């Protein structure tokens, strides 16, 4: 006697449907200089921002909270972070 499979729970399917992660760019020194330099931002700040974007899936209030203000003395707003992340 074969067991019948129960249909998948719609709630579980919806959960996986929206469970997406962000693919962030990986860049060389030349690509950074040619395409990613922004006035007022250092390469270290840009790399830190992209790392936080990957870890926290572009949740900018969380990224803002985790921004390393000890290491990077320049004060950044949530809007500053969004602008540099989407350039």
Secondary structure, DSSP 8 states (H G I E B T S, - for coil): ---------HHHHHHHHT----------HHHIIIII--TT--HHHHHHHHHHHHHTTT-HHHHHHH--TTT--S---HHHHHHHHT-
